[in-house]
Amino acid sequence: MAAPAAPAAPGRILSVQSHVVSGYVGNRAATFPLQMLGYDVDVINTVQFSNHTGYGHTDGHKTAPEQLAAVFSGLRTNGLVDYDRVLSGYIPGAHALGVVRDEVERMARERDVVYLLDPVMGDIGVGLYVSQDVVPIYRDMLRLATIITPNQFEVELLSEKKITSLPSLHAALLELHTQVPNVVLSSLVLPTALLASLGAAPPPAPPVYTALLPAASPAWYDPALSGADTLVCLASARTPDGACETWLYALPTVRGYFSGVGDLFSALVLGHYDAPAGLPCPSSAASASASSWQTETSTPAITIADTTAPASADPSPIPPPPPPVASAVARALLTVQQILVRTHLATLDAAAASSGVATPRPLREGERPPPGSVIPSDAELDAADPAHGETRRKARRMRLRELRIVQERGLIEAGGEWPGVRLDWDAILASEAE
């Protein structure tokens, strides 16, 4: 007979997602960063693979639904299901996903649980990489989630709304907010000109990030807002009146191939969201309250919030800080962006040391790699010459690209925030209606 439900233990997280023996994706990308933030992390592995699928050859097995159910049953029998936070990522198959849904729902009935749902289903240009029958289950799981971290493709699937404009983006967010308090759109490409037309440009990358770059503009690096399109991340919180407060973060591009970035990001968002007192990582909400916030005197469609600016002498009211999810996203983004740069630099150094040649950026159409180059790990490089498709050679390149999560653990502890801007949806929608 199962033991009575134990009260939630602050700082305990259950992470349910994939596992690889070598590399950093899924639970391997999530566990150590959360532990560095002070959490006690238990993991359930939905797959057990030798390495991630980007290597070209992967071996291992999926965890059967009945095996997942048995693990949960053992935890319950021993009174160990006392998590106050749950994270779920890649779960292959509808039956396995249904087991996780039922267990999370049971936890939510027993205690307050902060649940971050990363609905890993597919991506733009790729389509679904899970079976179609998981989609309705993910839609049903929205009601259980505190935070979701979908990409654009997944937002469109879950909301059943195509994002083709800012009004359609707003409509998709509102649809998701009917069930989920906090929506984090992890990646969306917007025209840079559109961002500029909103009345204010997102703030530049913080000095603690740009100091990691070897030059003002390396060949492999594209600053945010420097091209025709800009990659952005959005953090949106449901407001009491049923609307949403949305923050936008413009991101640079490191031209390389990385795996596990979304898994690392989701884990850090959960770790920084309303962090319990007593953990080494400061509470996002407390940090935001202590920051200085300023608003431009004009009324642009974007309100700038600069956490590094000195307090203003202007006696006008200071706008409230961003909601906890926006602060959590800002913290997670800074750490992720820093780790990406450090990983890329280490890859270039290792490639140059081993082969004498380092390709500083992914190949464009028509370009050929220098002889002996072991990076970047992309389809163009493998297709450039049949010899480049050899399995172990690709594996060497992929291993060089593994995120330096352990080596850069100081960045996880260091704190800081990626600057963002608050979207004024009333102004945006009024402008679009003209």
C-alpha positions in Angstrom: 0.0 0.0 0.0 1.3 3.4 -0.9 2.5 5.7 1.9 0.6 8.9 2.5 1.6 11.8 0.4 4.5 13.6 2.0 4.5 17.4 2.2 6.5 19.2 -0.4 10.2 19.5 0.3 11.5 22.9 -0.8 14.4 22.6 -3.3 13.5 19.1 -4.5 13.0 18.7 -8.3 11.9 15.7 -10.3 13.2 15.8 -13.9 11.6 13.5 -16.4 13.3 13.4 -19.8 15.9 11.7 -21.9 19.3 10.5 -20.9 22.5 9.9 -22.8 25.7 8.2 -21.5 28.0 10.6 -23.4 27.1 14.2 -23.9 24.8 16.9 -22.6 21.2 16.7 -23.6 18.0 16.0 -21.6 18.7 15.1 -18.0 22.4 15.3 -18.6 22.0 19.0 -19.5 19.5 19.7 -16.7 20.7 18.0 -13.6 24.1 19.5 -12.9 23.0 23.1 -13.5 20.1 22.7 -11.1 22.4 21.1 -8.5 24.7 24.1 -8.9 21.8 26.3 -8.1 21.3 24.3 -4.9 18.5 22.0 -5.8 18.3 18.3 -4.9 17.4 16.7 -8.3 15.9 13.2 -8.9 15.7 12.0 -12.5 13.6 9.6 -14.4 15.0 8.8 -17.8 12.5 8.4 -20.6 15.2 7.0 -22.9 18.7 5.6 -22.3 20.9 6.3 -25.3 24.6 6.1 -25.9 24.7 9.6 -27.2 22.3 12.1 -28.9 21.0 11.6 -32.4 23.2 14.3 -33.9 26.1 11.9 -33.9 24.5 10.0 -36.8 24.7 6.6 -34.9 22.8 6.1 -31.6 22.1 3.0 -29.7 20.1 2.3 -26.6 16.5 1.9 -25.7 13.3 3.8 -24.7 11.8 3.4 -21.3 8.5 1.5 -21.7 5.4 3.1 -20.2 5.0 0.2 -17.7 8.6 0.8 -16.6 7.9 4.5 -16.0 4.8 3.6 -14.0 6.8 1.1 -12.0 9.4 3.8 -11.1 6.7 6.2 -10.0 5.0 3.4 -8.0 8.3 2.7 -6.1 8.7 6.3 -5.3 5.2 6.5 -3.9 5.4 3.3 -1.9 8.4 4.8 -0.1 6.9 8.2 0.4 9.5 9.8 -1.8 7.1 11.9 -4.1 7.6 15.1 -2.1 8.8 17.3 -5.0 7.9 20.9 -5.0 9.0 21.3 -8.6 8.8 19.0 -11.7 10.4 19.3 -15.1 9.5 17.3 -18.1 11.2 17.2 -21.5 11.5 14.6 -24.2 9.0 11.8 -23.7 8.7 9.4 -26.7 5.2 8.1 -27.4 1.7 8.8 -26.2 1.5 6.0 -23.7 4.6 7.1 -21.9 3.5 10.7 -22.0 0.1 9.7 -20.5 1.9 8.0 -17.6 3.8 11.2 -16.8 0.6 13.3 -17.2 -1.3 11.1 -14.7 1.6 11.3 -12.2 2.0 15.0 -12.4 -1.8 15.5 -12.0 -1.7 13.3 -8.9 1.1 15.3 -7.4 -0.8 18.5 -8.2 -3.8 17.2 -6.3 -1.6 16.5 -3.2 0.4 19.7 -3.0 1.4 22.9 -4.7 3.8 21.9 -7.5 5.7 24.3 -9.8 5.6 22.3 -13.1 7.6 23.3 -16.1 6.5 21.5 -19.2 8.8 21.5 -22.2 6.5 20.1 -24.9 9.3 18.6 -27.1 7.5 17.8 -30.4 9.3 19.4 -33.4 10.7 22.5 -34.9 10.3 24.9 -37.8 11.8 23.4 -41.0 11.8 19.9 -39.4 8.2 19.3 -38.5 7.2 16.7 -35.9 9.9 14.4 -34.6 7.4 12.6 -32.3 4.3 10.7 -33.1 1.2 12.7 -33.9 -0.8 11.1 -31.1 1.3 13.0 -28.4 -0.1 16.3 -29.5 -3.5 16.1 -27.9 -1.9 14.8 -24.7 0.4 17.8 -24.6 -2.6 20.0 -25.1 -4.3 18.3 -22.2 -1.2 18.8 -20.0 -1.3 22.5 -20.4 -3.8 22.8 -17.5 -1.2 21.2 -15.2 1.7 23.5 -16.1 3.0 26.5 -14.3 5.4 27.3 -17.1 5.7 26.0 -20.7 8.8 26.5 -22.9 7.7 25.7 -26.5 9.4 26.9 -29.6 7.4 28.6 -32.4 6.5 25.3 -34.0 5.2 24.0 -30.7 3.3 27.2 -29.8 1.5 26.9 -33.1 0.6 23.2 -32.5 -0.6 23.8 -28.9 -2.6 27.0 -29.6 -3.8 25.9 -33.1 -2.9 29.4 -34.3 -0.3 30.2 -37.0 2.1 33.0 -36.1 2.4 35.3 -39.1 2.3 38.7 -37.4 2.4 40.4 -34.0 -1.4 40.2 -33.6 -1.4 36.5 -34.4 1.5 36.0 -31.9 -0.6 37.9 -29.3 -3.6 35.7 -30.1 -1.5 32.5 -29.7 -0.2 33.7 -26.3 -3.7 34.5 -25.1 -5.0 31.1 -26.2 -2.2 29.4 -24.2 -2.8 31.7 -21.2 -6.3 30.4 -20.9 -4.7 27.4 -19.3 -1.1 28.2 -18.5 0.0 31.2 -16.3 3.5 31.5 -17.8 4.5 31.0 -21.4 8.1 31.1 -22.6 8.4 31.1 -26.3 12.0 29.9 -26.5 12.8 30.9 -30.1 11.1 33.1 -32.7 12.6 34.9 -35.7 11.3 38.4 -36.3 12.3 41.0 -38.9 14.7 43.4 -37.4 12.9 46.3 -39.1 9.7 45.2 -37.3 11.5 45.4 -33.9 12.8 48.9 -34.8 9.3 50.1 -35.9 7.9 49.3 -32.4 9.6 52.5 -31.1 12.6 51.2 -29.1 15.3 48.7 -29.8 16.1 46.0 -27.3 19.1 46.8 -25.1 22.5 45.5 -26.2 24.1 42.4 -24.8 25.5 42.9 -21.3 29.2 43.5 -20.7 29.6 40.3 -18.8 28.7 38.5 -22.0 30.5 40.6 -24.6 33.7 40.4 -22.5 33.8 36.7 -23.5 34.1 37.5 -27.2 37.6 37.5 -28.6 36.9 40.4 -30.9 34.1 43.0 -31.5 32.7 40.9 -34.4 34.2 37.4 -34.8 33.5 35.7 -38.1 31.2 33.2 -36.4 29.2 35.7 -34.4 26.2 37.9 -35.4 25.1 40.4 -32.8 21.4 40.8 -32.2 19.7 43.2 -34.6 22.7 43.1 -37.0 20.9 41.3 -39.8 17.6 41.3 -41.6 16.1 39.0 -39.0 16.6 38.7 -35.3 16.2 35.7 -33.0 14.1 36.5 -30.0 12.8 34.8 -26.9 9.6 35.8 -25.2 8.4 35.5 -21.6 4.7 36.0 -21.1 2.8 36.0 -17.8 -1.0 36.0 -17.5 -2.4 39.1 -15.7 -5.4 39.1 -13.3 -7.6 40.6 -16.0 -6.9 37.8 -18.5 -4.4 39.7 -20.6 -0.7 39.1 -20.7 2.5 40.9 -19.8 5.2 39.9 -22.3 8.9 40.5 -22.3 11.1 40.2 -25.3 14.8 39.3 -25.4 16.8 39.9 -28.6 19.6 37.3 -29.0 22.9 37.1 -30.9 23.8 34.1 -33.2 26.8 31.9 -32.6 27.2 30.2 -36.0 27.7 26.7 -34.9 25.9 23.4 -34.1 24.8 22.8 -30.5 22.6 20.2 -28.9 20.9 20.3 -25.5 20.5 24.1 -25.5 16.7 24.0 -24.9 17.1 21.4 -22.2 19.7 23.6 -20.4 17.5 26.7 -20.8 14.3 25.0 -19.5 16.1 23.7 -16.4 17.6 27.1 -15.6 14.2 28.8 -16.1 12.7 26.4 -13.5 15.6 26.8 -11.2 15.4 30.6 -11.2 11.6 30.9 -11.1 10.6 32.0 -7.6 13.6 30.1 -6.1 12.9 28.9 -2.6 14.6 30.8 0.3 17.8 29.2 1.5 19.1 28.1 -1.8 22.4 29.5 -3.1 20.8 31.0 -6.1 19.0 34.3 -5.3 15.3 34.5 -5.8 14.4 35.9 -9.2 11.6 37.9 -7.7 13.8 39.3 -4.9 16.5 40.2 -7.4 14.0 41.9 -9.7 12.6 44.0 -6.8 16.1 45.2 -5.9 16.9 46.2 -9.5 16.5 49.7 -10.9 13.9 50.1 -13.6 13.5 53.0 -15.9 10.9 53.9 -18.6 11.4 56.1 -21.6 9.3 59.3 -21.3 7.9 58.7 -24.8 5.5 55.8 -25.0 7.0 53.3 -27.4 5.4 50.0 -28.1 8.3 48.5 -26.1 9.2 49.7 -22.6 12.9 49.4 -21.8 13.9 48.0 -18.5 17.6 48.4 -17.7 18.7 46.5 -14.6 22.2 47.9 -14.7 21.3 51.6 -14.9 21.8 53.9 -11.9 18.6 54.9 -10.0 16.9 57.9 -11.6 16.5 61.1 -9.8 13.2 61.6 -11.6 10.5 61.5 -8.9 8.0 59.9 -11.4 6.7 56.5 -10.3 9.1 53.6 -11.1 7.4 50.9 -13.2 7.0 47.6 -11.4 9.6 44.9 -12.0 8.9 42.2 -14.5 7.0 39.1 -13.4 8.9 36.2 -11.9 8.9 34.3 -15.2 10.6 37.2 -17.0 13.3 37.5 -14.4 13.9 33.7 -14.5 14.1 33.8 -18.3 16.6 36.8 -18.2 18.8 34.8 -15.8 18.6 31.6 -17.8 19.4 33.4 -21.1 22.5 35.0 -19.8 24.0 31.7 -18.6 23.0 29.9 -21.8 24.4 32.5 -24.1 27.7 32.6 -22.1 28.0 28.8 -22.2 27.4 28.8 -26.0 30.3 31.3 -26.5 32.6 29.5 -24.2 31.7 26.1 -25.9 32.3 27.5 -29.4 35.7 29.0 -28.4 36.8 25.8 -26.8 35.7 23.9 -30.0 37.8 26.2 -32.2 40.8 25.8 -30.0 40.5 22.0 -29.8 39.9 21.7 -33.6 42.9 23.8 -34.4 45.1 21.8 -32.0 44.1 18.4 -33.3 43.9 19.1 -37.1 45.8 22.4 -37.5 42.6 23.8 -39.2 39.5 25.3 -37.6 36.5 26.3 -39.7 35.2 29.4 -37.8 31.6 29.2 -39.1 29.1 26.9 -40.8 29.6 26.6 -44.5 27.4 28.5 -46.9 26.1 27.0 -50.1 28.9 26.5 -52.6 31.7 26.7 -50.0 34.0 23.8 -49.2 35.7 23.0 -45.9 39.5 23.4 -45.5 41.3 20.1 -45.7 41.3 18.3 -42.3 38.7 20.5 -40.7 36.7 18.7 -38.0 34.1 21.4 -37.5 31.4 22.6 -37.8 29.1 19.6 -37.3 26.5 20.4 -40.0 24.9 18.6 -42.9 26.7 20.8 -45.4 30.1 19.8 -44.2 29.2 16.1 -44.4 27.8 16.4 -47.9 30.8 18.4 -49.2 32.9 15.3 -49.6 32.0 11.6 -49.2 35.0 11.1 -46.9 33.5 13.5 -44.4 30.5 11.2 -43.7 32.6 8.6 -41.9 30.9 7.8 -38.6 33.7 8.3 -36.2 34.9 11.5 -37.8 31.4 12.9 -37.4 31.4 11.7 -33.8 34.7 13.5 -33.1 33.2 16.7 -34.4 30.0 16.3 -32.4 31.9 15.6 -29.2 33.8 18.8 -29.6 30.5 20.6 -29.8 29.1 19.2 -26.5 28.0 22.0 -24.1 30.7 22.9 -21.6 28.2 22.7 -18.7 30.7 21.3 -16.1 33.7 23.3 -17.2 31.7 26.6 -17.1 30.0 25.9 -13.8 31.1 29.3 -12.5 28.9 31.0 -15.1 25.9 29.1 -13.7 26.6 30.4 -10.2 27.6 33.9 -11.2 24.1 35.3 -11.8 23.1 38.3 -13.8 20.4 38.9 -16.4 20.1 39.2 -20.2 18.4 42.6 -20.9 14.8 42.5 -22.1 12.0 44.9 -23.1 8.3 44.9 -22.1 5.9 44.8 -25.0 3.1 47.3 -24.9 0.4 45.1 -26.6 -2.2 47.9 -26.6 0.1 50.1 -28.6 1.2 47.3 -30.9 -2.4 46.1 -31.7 -3.6 49.7 -32.2 -0.7 50.3 -34.6 -1.4 47.1 -36.5 -5.1 48.1 -36.8 -4.4 51.4 -38.5 
